[in-house]
Amino acid sequence: MSDGCPADDRRGDGQAVNGAFTLSGLAGAGGDLAFGPVVFARRLDEAPDPGSVTLTVDAAENVPDGGVAVMGDGGFAPSAEGMTLVIAANAPGRFVVRGRYVVTSSSQ
């Protein structure tokens, strides 16, 4: 399940777009993945580079350190409207991550 509803949409220094995400899945084995969309609060002028997205994990269950990332592969790469997150399970069972993101772009 994914909740891509942004918590904030400030345009301050660095012209950032901020928001929150929650993503969960049910793993049959460690290493199983879950993918989920995040929709930005406003459309950006152009698609951000995955490296311009900072993720902060506030809570995680059965997800290893570094187990959440922004997809950068074709078809999944960030667009001007949003991005796709992927999380990995540490072990079989439910896995969930909740956190915040900041997208910065020099063109914004």
C-alpha positions in Angstrom: 0.0 0.0 0.0 1.3 3.4 -0.8 0.2 6.8 0.4 1.8 9.4 -1.9 -0.1 12.3 -0.4 2.4 15.1 0.2 2.6 16.6 3.7 4.1 19.8 2.6 4.8 21.8 -0.6 7.1 24.6 0.4 9.1 26.5 -2.2 11.9 28.0 -0.2 15.6 28.0 -0.6 16.5 25.4 -3.2 13.0 25.4 -4.5 12.1 22.2 -2.7 9.0 20.0 -3.0 8.4 18.1 0.2 6.1 15.3 1.1 5.5 12.0 2.9 5.3 8.4 1.9 4.2 5.1 3.3 4.8 1.8 1.5 4.3 -1.8 2.6 4.3 -5.3 1.3 4.1 -9.0 2.3 7.3 -10.9 1.7 7.6 -14.6 1.1 11.3 -14.4 1.6 13.9 -11.8 2.5 14.8 -9.6 -0.5 11.2 -9.5 -1.8 10.4 -6.0 -3.2 7.4 -3.7 -3.1 6.9 -0.7 -5.4 4.7 2.3 -4.9 4.0 5.6 -6.5 4.5 9.0 -4.9 2.6 12.0 -6.5 4.2 15.4 -6.0 1.9 18.2 -4.6 2.6 20.3 -7.7 3.9 19.5 -11.1 7.5 20.3 -11.5 9.0 22.1 -14.5 10.9 19.0 -15.5 11.6 15.5 -14.2 14.1 15.5 -11.3 17.1 13.3 -11.3 16.8 10.4 -8.8 19.9 11.8 -7.0 18.0 15.1 -6.3 15.5 13.2 -4.1 16.4 12.9 -0.4 14.5 10.2 1.5 14.2 10.3 5.3 12.9 7.1 6.9 10.9 7.9 10.1 9.8 4.3 10.8 10.5 0.9 9.3 9.5 -2.6 10.1 11.4 -5.6 8.5 13.3 -3.3 6.1 17.1 -3.2 6.2 19.1 0.1 6.4 19.2 1.4 2.9 16.2 -0.8 1.9 14.2 2.1 0.4 15.2 3.9 -2.8 13.9 6.0 -5.7 13.6 4.0 -8.9 15.8 5.4 -11.7 15.3 2.8 -14.4 13.4 3.7 -17.6 9.6 3.6 -17.1 10.0 4.0 -13.4 12.3 7.0 -13.2 10.9 10.2 -11.6 8.7 12.4 -13.8 7.5 16.0 -13.4 4.5 14.6 -11.6 5.9 12.0 -9.2 8.3 9.0 -8.7 8.3 5.3 -7.9 9.8 4.0 -4.6 11.0 0.5 -4.0 11.5 -1.2 -0.6 13.1 -4.5 0.2 12.1 -6.9 2.9 14.7 -8.1 5.4 12.9 -11.4 6.1 9.5 -13.1 5.3 6.4 -11.4 6.5 5.0 -7.9 6.5 7.4 -5.0 5.7 6.6 -1.3 5.9 8.4 2.0 5.7 7.1 5.5 6.5 9.1 8.7 5.8 9.5 12.0 4.1 11.1 13.2 0.9 12.5 16.4 -0.4 13.0 17.0 -4.2 15.4 19.8 -5.1 16.2 20.9 -8.6 18.4 23.7 -9.8 15.9 24.4 -12.6 12.9 24.9 -10.3 
